[in-house]
Amino acid sequence: MDREFVSMLEQIAQERDLPVRELIEEIEIALAAAYKKHVGATGDVTVHIDTQKAHMTAICEKEVVGHVTNHFFQIGIEEARRRKPDAEIGDFIPMEIAPELFGRIAAQTFKQVLQQKLREAERRRTVEEFGDKQGEIVSAIVVRREGPDVVLQAGRSECVLKKEDQVRTEPYRINDRLKVFVRGVEETKRGPRVRVSRRADELVTKLFEIEVPEIAAGTVEIRGVAREPGVRSKITVISHDERVDAVGACVGQRGARVQAIVNELYDEKIDIIPWSEDPKVFIANALSPAKVSSVKIDEEEHRALVQVPDSQLSLAIGKSGLNAKLAHKLTTWNIDIKSESEAAEMQQAPSASGG
């Protein structure tokens, strides 16, 4: 063992945030176990590495026998009594092992121990760094792709954005910086990995908490989120201070606050809806940006019939029904949307058939 090797161990320990002594102790134990297994020793084997002197000492307890068949772990009775006068057959005599006898054992053992300790350090660091961040958002940088998954670097740990957590319209280019929602730490064959999401509704909520001080302070509350990732989100908000306009606080001066979130979400549209305890008002608000003429509700069926001007029908329903779908998700009401002319025809139909 030379000084260069010891310096390498110390450097690795420092880079990976490993206690040097802990790493050395693991190598000592592993070397002793590997040597004992390799030679078939029946007594204990101990190894000590002196980092100051860059020197390794190894001791093997050799068994006292009448006839030596393996000099690696046996010692004859005559030689044993020269070392210990009262030695008897079956006793064990500690004897130093020449370091060069370790040969390939040492090289292979160093490699295995280092790999194991680095995995353990990675696991410990990941759990320490993200164990209390589940349900939060962190900033991360795209570093590579692994099949359909995207791997990001957040702090000193890697995060994985699985296909089902990705937004189809987002590019995930190398070195892109993104904010991601932390789902939790998962054990994989490669060790623990932080699973994150760009699809989660909570991502929108947390982004507003960052951009809107009134939400972080509890003055404004987000009551619900409905989202089609990459296309459109609706959030409903309420103010607990009559002096604060909930929607205005979220929009920000000249739209700066909501625009920052839209930019983070690659131009996903965001509708900010004032919450109301009156379901008619809430449903009408939820169909924004469409203008609503009237809302009739059926409490028993939990259904709402909404009338809109003819010019607003396609806007109220939205492309592929998305606006209506998000309004349903946000309010939990089943919503039937009719244009004013359609509603008028429905009212005239019974009288026409009766005439």
C-alpha positions in Angstrom: 0.0 0.0 0.0 1.4 3.4 -0.9 0.6 7.0 -0.1 -1.0 7.5 -3.6 -3.6 4.8 -2.8 -4.4 6.3 0.6 -4.8 9.8 -1.0 -7.2 8.3 -3.6 -9.4 6.8 -0.8 -9.4 10.1 1.1 -10.4 12.0 -2.1 -13.2 9.6 -2.9 -14.5 9.8 0.7 -14.5 13.6 0.5 -16.2 13.8 -2.9 -18.9 11.4 -1.9 -19.4 12.8 1.6 -18.1 9.6 3.3 -16.3 9.5 6.6 -12.8 8.4 5.8 -12.4 6.2 8.8 -15.7 4.5 8.1 -14.5 3.7 4.5 -11.2 2.4 5.8 -12.9 0.2 8.4 -15.1 -1.3 5.8 -12.1 -2.1 3.6 -10.3 -3.7 6.6 -13.2 -5.9 7.4 -13.7 -6.9 3.8 -10.1 -7.7 3.2 -9.9 -9.9 6.3 -13.1 -11.8 5.2 -11.8 -12.2 1.6 -8.4 -13.5 2.7 -10.0 -15.9 5.2 -12.3 -17.3 2.6 -9.6 -17.5 0.0 -7.1 -19.6 2.0 -9.8 -21.4 4.1 -8.5 -20.1 7.4 -10.2 -21.5 10.5 -9.0 -18.8 12.9 -9.7 -15.1 12.9 -8.1 -12.7 10.4 -7.7 -9.0 11.1 -6.5 -6.2 8.9 -5.4 -2.7 10.0 -4.6 0.1 7.6 -2.5 3.0 8.9 -3.4 6.0 6.7 -0.7 8.1 8.3 2.1 5.7 7.3 0.3 4.3 4.3 0.9 0.8 5.7 -1.3 -2.3 6.0 -0.8 -4.9 8.7 -2.6 -8.2 8.6 -2.8 -10.9 11.3 -4.1 -14.4 10.9 -4.7 -16.8 13.8 -3.0 -19.9 12.6 -4.2 -23.3 14.0 -1.6 -25.4 15.9 -1.4 -28.8 14.2 0.8 -31.9 14.5 1.4 -31.9 10.7 1.1 -28.8 8.5 -0.9 -29.3 5.3 -1.6 -25.6 4.6 0.9 -23.0 5.8 -1.5 -20.1 5.1 -3.5 -20.9 8.2 -1.7 -23.7 10.1 1.5 -23.8 12.2 3.3 -26.9 13.5 3.5 -27.6 17.2 7.2 -27.2 17.4 7.2 -23.7 15.8 4.1 -22.8 17.9 5.9 -23.6 21.1 8.9 -21.5 20.1 6.5 -18.6 20.0 4.3 -19.7 22.9 5.9 -22.4 25.2 2.5 -23.7 26.5 0.9 -24.0 23.1 -1.1 -27.2 22.4 -2.6 -28.7 19.3 -5.9 -27.0 18.5 -4.7 -23.6 19.9 -4.5 -20.5 17.6 -1.4 -18.4 17.3 -1.7 -14.9 15.9 0.9 -14.4 13.1 1.5 -11.5 10.7 0.7 -12.1 7.0 2.9 -10.6 4.4 0.8 -7.9 2.5 1.9 -9.2 -0.9 0.0 -12.5 -0.2 -3.2 -10.6 -0.6 -2.4 -9.9 -4.3 -5.5 -9.9 -6.4 -7.7 -10.4 -3.4 -6.9 -6.8 -2.3 -7.6 -5.3 -5.6 -11.0 -7.0 -6.1 -12.0 -6.3 -2.5 -11.2 -2.6 -2.7 -13.3 -2.4 -5.8 -16.3 -4.2 -4.2 -16.1 -2.3 -1.0 -15.9 1.1 -2.8 -18.9 0.3 -5.0 -20.9 -0.8 -2.0 -20.0 2.2 0.2 -20.7 4.6 -2.7 -24.1 3.0 -3.2 -24.8 3.3 0.5 -23.6 6.9 0.6 -25.9 7.7 -2.4 -28.8 6.0 -0.7 -28.2 7.9 2.5 -27.7 11.2 0.8 -30.8 10.8 -1.3 -33.0 9.9 1.7 -31.5 12.8 3.8 -32.0 15.3 0.9 -35.5 14.3 -0.2 -37.0 12.4 2.7 -38.8 15.5 3.8 -39.4 17.0 0.4 -42.2 14.6 -0.7 -45.1 16.8 -1.8 -42.9 19.8 -2.5 -41.3 21.1 -5.7 -37.6 21.3 -6.5 -35.6 22.8 -9.3 -33.8 20.2 -11.4 -31.7 20.0 -14.6 -32.2 17.5 -17.4 -29.1 15.4 -17.7 -30.0 12.5 -19.9 -32.6 10.0 -21.1 -33.0 6.4 -20.1 -35.3 4.8 -22.6 -38.7 6.6 -22.2 -37.6 8.1 -18.8 -35.9 11.5 -18.3 -33.2 11.7 -15.6 -32.7 15.1 -13.9 -30.1 16.3 -11.4 -31.5 18.1 -8.3 -28.8 19.1 -5.9 -26.5 16.1 -5.5 -29.2 13.5 -6.2 -30.7 12.2 -9.4 -34.4 12.3 -10.1 -36.4 10.2 -12.6 -39.3 11.6 -14.6 -41.1 8.5 -15.8 -43.1 8.5 -19.0 -46.4 8.6 -17.1 -45.2 11.7 -15.2 -44.1 13.6 -18.3 -46.1 16.2 -20.3 -46.4 15.1 -23.9 -45.8 18.6 -25.3 -42.7 19.4 -23.2 -39.3 18.9 -24.9 -37.0 17.9 -21.9 -33.8 19.0 -23.6 -30.4 18.4 -22.0 -29.5 21.2 -19.6 -33.1 22.4 -19.4 -33.9 23.6 -15.9 -37.4 22.6 -14.7 -39.4 22.7 -11.5 -40.7 19.3 -10.7 -43.1 17.9 -8.1 -41.5 15.3 -5.7 -43.6 12.2 -5.5 -41.2 10.4 -3.2 -38.1 8.2 -3.0 -38.3 4.7 -4.6 -35.9 1.8 -4.3 -34.7 0.5 -7.7 -32.0 -1.9 -8.9 -29.7 1.1 -9.1 -30.5 2.2 -5.6 -32.9 4.8 -4.4 -34.2 7.3 -6.9 -36.3 10.4 -6.5 -39.5 10.1 -8.5 -40.8 13.4 -9.8 -43.7 14.6 -11.9 -44.5 17.4 -14.3 -48.1 16.2 -14.7 -49.3 16.4 -11.1 -52.0 19.0 -10.3 -50.0 19.8 -7.2 -47.2 21.2 -9.4 -49.6 24.1 -10.4 -50.6 24.7 -6.7 -46.9 24.8 -5.6 -45.9 27.1 -8.4 -48.6 29.6 -7.3 -47.4 29.3 -3.7 -44.0 30.4 -4.9 -45.1 33.2 -7.1 -48.0 34.6 -5.0 -47.0 35.8 -1.4 -50.6 36.0 -0.4 -51.0 32.3 -1.0 -47.9 31.4 0.9 -49.1 33.7 3.8 -52.6 32.0 3.8 -54.5 35.2 2.9 -55.5 33.7 -0.5 -56.3 30.0 -0.7 -56.4 27.6 -3.7 -59.6 25.6 -3.2 -59.1 23.3 -6.2 -57.2 22.6 -9.4 -58.3 20.9 -12.6 -55.6 20.3 -15.2 -55.0 18.9 -18.7 -51.2 18.9 -18.5 -49.6 21.0 -21.3 -52.9 22.4 -22.5 -54.9 24.1 -19.8 -55.4 24.4 -16.1 -58.2 25.9 -14.0 -57.6 26.9 -10.4 -60.3 28.2 -8.0 -59.2 30.7 -5.3 -60.7 32.5 -2.4 -59.5 35.4 -0.3 -59.7 35.3 3.5 -59.2 39.1 3.6 -61.9 41.3 2.1 -59.3 43.9 1.2 -57.4 41.3 -1.0 -58.7 40.3 -4.5 -57.9 36.6 -4.8 -57.8 36.6 -8.6 -55.9 39.8 -8.8 -53.3 38.6 -6.4 -52.7 35.5 -8.5 -52.6 37.4 -11.8 -50.2 40.0 -10.5 -49.3 43.4 -11.8 -49.7 43.3 -15.6 -50.1 39.5 -15.3 -46.5 39.0 -14.2 -47.2 36.3 -11.6 -49.4 34.1 -13.7 -47.2 34.6 -16.7 -44.2 33.3 -14.8 -46.1 30.1 -14.1 -47.3 29.9 -17.7 -43.7 30.2 -18.9 -42.6 27.4 -16.5 -45.3 25.2 -17.9 -44.3 25.8 -21.5 -47.3 28.1 -22.3 -50.0 26.0 -20.6 -53.1 28.2 -20.4 -54.3 29.0 -16.9 -57.8 30.2 -15.9 -58.0 31.6 -12.4 -61.6 31.2 -11.1 -63.1 32.9 -8.0 -64.6 30.3 -5.7 -68.2 30.8 -4.6 -70.3 28.8 -2.2 -73.3 29.4 -4.6 -73.0 26.5 -7.1 -74.7 28.5 -9.8 -72.1 31.3 -9.6 -69.2 28.8 -9.2 -70.3 26.8 -12.3 -70.6 29.9 -14.3 -67.2 31.1 -13.2 -65.7 27.7 -13.9 -66.7 27.8 -17.6 -64.5 30.9 -18.1 -63.5 32.3 -20.5 -67.0 31.7 -21.9 -69.9 34.0 -20.8 -72.9 32.2 -19.3 -76.5 33.3 -19.6 -78.0 31.1 -16.9 -77.5 28.1 -14.7 -80.2 25.8 -13.4 -79.2 23.1 -11.0 -80.7 19.7 -10.0 -79.4 19.1 -6.4 -80.7 15.5 -6.4 -78.9 14.5 -9.7 -76.0 16.9 -8.9 -76.4 18.2 -12.4 -76.4 21.7 -13.9 -78.0 22.9 -17.1 -76.1 25.9 -18.4 -77.2 28.2 -21.1 -74.8 30.3 -23.1 -75.2 32.7 -26.0 -74.9 31.0 -29.3 -71.6 32.7 -30.0 -70.2 31.3 -26.8 -71.1 27.7 -27.2 -67.9 26.4 -28.7 -65.9 28.4 -26.2 -67.9 27.0 -23.3 -67.4 23.4 -24.5 -63.8 23.9 -25.6 -61.8 22.0 -28.1 -62.6 18.3 -27.7 -64.8 19.3 -24.8 -61.8 20.3 -22.6 -63.3 23.5 -21.1 -66.4 21.6 -20.0 -64.4 18.7 -18.7 -62.2 20.9 -16.6 -65.2 22.8 -15.2 -66.7 19.5 -14.2 -63.5 18.4 -12.5 -63.2 21.7 -10.7 -66.8 22.0 -9.5 -67.6 18.2 -9.3 -71.0 19.1 -10.9 -72.2 17.3 -14.1 -72.6 20.1 -16.5 -74.9 20.1 -19.6 -74.2 23.1 -21.9 -76.8 24.4 -24.3 -76.9 27.4 -26.6 -79.8 29.8 -26.1 -81.3 28.8 -29.4 -81.0 25.1 -28.5 -82.7 25.8 -25.2 -85.5 27.7 -27.0 -86.1 24.8 -29.4 -86.3 22.4 -26.5 -88.9 24.5 -24.8 -91.0 24.8 -28.0 -90.8 21.1 -28.9 -93.4 19.9 -26.4 -96.0 22.5 -27.4 -95.4 21.9 -31.1 -96.0 18.1 -30.6 -99.0 18.8 -28.4 -100.6 21.1 -31.1 
